[in-house]
Each structure stands twice: as C-alpha cells, then as structure tokens.
Amino acid sequence: MHTDASERIVPLEPRDQVVVEDELELAEFLRDCDARKEACLPVGFASREGFGAPVDESVRRVSLRKLAGVSRFAPDDLTCGVRVGTRWSDLLATIEAEGLTLESGPIHAAAHRSVGGVFAEAPPNPRGHDRGALRSQIIGLRAMDGRGAEFRSGGRVVKNVAGYDLCKLFVGSGGAYFAALELELRLVALPRTIACVRSKPMPRNDASALWIELRRTLPDTRSIDLVLASDGSACVEFVVAGAPALVTARAKLDAFEVIAEGQAAWHRAPDSLDAAPLIMRGRMRPSRIDDFMKWMPLEARGRVHFQGAFALGIDGTVPPALEATVGFARVLRGPRGMLLTTLVDDAIETRLFRVFGTCFAPGRISFDTSTPPTPTRASNHG
C-alpha cells in the first residue's frame, strides 16, 4: 500500500495522556477514573485532538495505540478481527496481501490513524455510502465500560445480527460511552482493475450539474465526488473498479482523464482540510445541490460524496445556517453555533451513560455533537 511522506508525520502528544500497555492496565485505569469520579477520553494516536465536539482539557486522555494487531483473519469467511490501536494502513496491508480489502475509504493519513480512531470519528469518505458506510463494516466488537468491565456485541460472521445496534453506536461516537478493544470487520474482494478518473476544472454550477448526471448514468462506479477548489472552480472525480472491460470503458469518457490506477487509485484519499481555520462536515440532499451551491462560500474547498455527505474547509467567515430542506452541517474546528444541527435527545444520552458508566467524554455524544452537561452527569463528575 502506498503512503506519502505527509502520512509518516507523528502527531504531537496531547498533555496528560496515559498510554496503557495492555487491557489489564486499561481496566485498572478505568476503575480508578470511576472511583475518583474523573472523566476520560479514549484515543489512538490523538491525530484528531482539537477536532470535533470539544472535550474539556481536564478530561484525561488514555491512548490505546499499544492495543494493536490483527487478532484474527479468516479470508475464506471474508472477516477479520483487529485491535483498535492498529494503524489503518497496517490493517489494509495485511488483508490486501490476501486479495481482500474494506469497502469503505479511502481514509486520509492512514499511516497515523488508528482503526478505532477512524471508526470513532466516522469521517466522510468517497466510498462511504450504502454497503461502504463505515457503520456497515463492523459485525462485532469487544469493549470495556466506564467501570472497567468487558463486554461483547455482535459476532464473527457476517450473518450474525445480534448486537448490531451497539456496534453502530460506536461508529462516530467520538470516544463517548465505552472504550472499544477489538473490532470484527466485514471484508470484500479487492477489485482486479481500478481507475480514478477526473474531469477538467470548470465553473462550480457546471460541475455540480455534471455530478448529478453521472450519479444517474454511472451506477456501477465505487465513488463519484464533486471536488471543490478554493479558487471557485470545481471538477468531478470518480473511481471505477471491477472487470477490465468495464474500467476501460468508463475511463474513456470525453473530457475526463485517468489520474491514478490500481491500488494507487483505490487508496487515493481526498486532500486534507486540517489547515483550514473553519472545518465543517455534514450531509445534504443531492436533489438540493443548487441550494447547497448558493449557500456555500466561494472560498470553500473540499468534497461532496455520492449520497451528499460533505467535508469543507473555509478560510473566510462562517456561512449562514443551512435551510432544513438542504441538510445539516457541524463544525469540526472553528466558530460554533452558526450551523443547523439535528436536535439531541438528552434523555437517551443519560440512559446510555447510566448503562456504560459516566467516565467518558462528558458533554460529547458523538465525535461532532455536544450538549450542555446535564445535572445527572455534572453530579457524577463532582
């Protein structure tokens, strides 16, 4: 698997981070937090520290990056087990050596993202729709609650459906609720032939119309992205994979060119938005793309994926709130409170924390959603 130099950068260590050596040490740490009524946040390599719903500096960070390795690999069953501290790139290298891969992806900076961290953030990604959604890749998990007690959910085979809701709860949770230890994943065959094809730059309205058209006329592509540049232009990029004849035919579209082939195309992740002072992501209805383009600031850069999930970086001012008919957006970094978000049921949050213990990430109910501390949780943390 190809990794560029930027992916080898080791992120800075946040303050007061505890690195546990094994699961026994993690259980002891969690029991200590519970006894002291202290909050903690499970992290991997802490590469997303400072992004998403804010977590107070007083919350202790516990790194699970040493809980690493592919624990079980069953190529014939198209499943594997992987510990949460495993680098995303290492997982892919192991399974792709046997001709298998993950349907989701690609993920930016895979060499310093942990498997647990990727699923806990659930970032928008080009193949992350339908069966490629990150939440559809987990078929089972093993985890610890806030009292250091281990539990399991789901199973090791794709047909197992018991406990799926708990597996899906972890995806995008941002470290709230419990500390995952090991994930059971669904695998797919790595396509024989792959190409990443891109149009020439054009005005944004023209590119958005082309994106809508290709979503309708190219149903067999793995991804179709509307790629927005900060100069106000845009292009359309798609990945086609499968039989050589299909890939060759799709790669010959007028006004398009092949920019990557093979595994380089499969792993070609979107450019990072991390340097932008304002980063937001969300989902809009593809049928409302015209309204979305009017709302979006000219200097915004980023991507809109096949089913309308988007991630944008903005160097200018905060845009006005989206209309409810368009969708929603949440700020990952920068000024907050200006964007429409879905309403949160605090009662559900309270019930979940009572089940799993109250030591995890107070005020955060997902990676990008926070609520004011409730009286129950405030009292549990002193």
Phi, psi and omega in degrees: 000134182280136171227137179269174186298326182295336182279351181268358179293130178271123182295154178293147178282129174289161179293150173059036177269129176260126178256112181275145182276329183203181184290328178297319179292324177296316180300319179295318179298315181293321178295324178294317177299318181296317181294324182273355184060038179256148180267152176219163179228116176290135177225169174257266176263007177058029180287344178254016175300129181094358177247158177081191179301131186296142175241128184303145180297338180286345179287125183287132177268132176238118183273132179255018187293341177274353173272074192234159175122150173281114187273337181205136180221115181237082183304323181293330179269356182058043177219161173206161172245137183219137177283150192292337181278358180295136176295140179303319180294325179292320177300312181297319180299320181293311185283329181285340173296339178255015177079019179240167180200182174260141181289330178284161173124189350284159181252130180295144176056048185298337183285341175232034168246134176276155179301314179298321180294321179296313180292325180290330176276319184056059181291149172302141179213154189304321182264012188275046177231159181052234181291347179273358178299141182302322182294341179273356182270337183270124176250353178188160176208159172236136188207175174235141176273184184290355177255005180082012180268134181275146175212165180233157176212147180075209183205196182253000182237150186297327184286348180288130181244353182292132175082008184299324182299323179292323176298317181290331177298325181293324184292119182083007184286341178067026178089001177281159171083303182201169179257110177290143180250316186211139181243139171260124189242149174271135181244161175226164178291138175287124182303149181288319184230134184220141174217140172254123189238137184227145175277171173284156177299147182205170175303149186299320181296322177293319181293320180293323177294320177295320178300314178298317181296316182291329175301328181275322188264348179238068183289346184264009177279155178278333178203150172220113184248140166268114186257120185255128178260155184288349178273006178094355177268175179203165175212174178243134181231133177222157177243128176241139184213149178139225181295140181306321181296320179296313182297317180298318181295315182291330182285351183261014179299141179299142177068015175241155175223149177282125181250348177198150180225163177065213182295333176299325177286320181295326184258013182283097185277154175301153177299149180291143174254006192298337182279348181289138179293334177234121179236132177219158176214163181176208181213137174233161179280124180307329179293344180254027184299325180297316178295322180297318181293326177291324181288325190287132177299148183299326184277000180294143175228154180146208185218149167246123184271180192309312183262015174100356173294140183219158171221129185229143170246135184230130179266351183257221185273166178290129179286162177293166182296145173291149171286150182299334181287343182272314183151216180217162175217147177229141182276129175268331175202138179118190181301138181245173174088000182255357186244149180288132176230159178288150179289146183249136178270102181297332180295321177296316179302314182298317180296319180296318181290331175292325180289313188265355186096158190251024185267357186261125166036068180301136180090347179253125176248353169201176182302322184242019180229130178229158175227157174300145179303133177278159177304323181297313184286326178298319181290329180290338181254012178069000000 
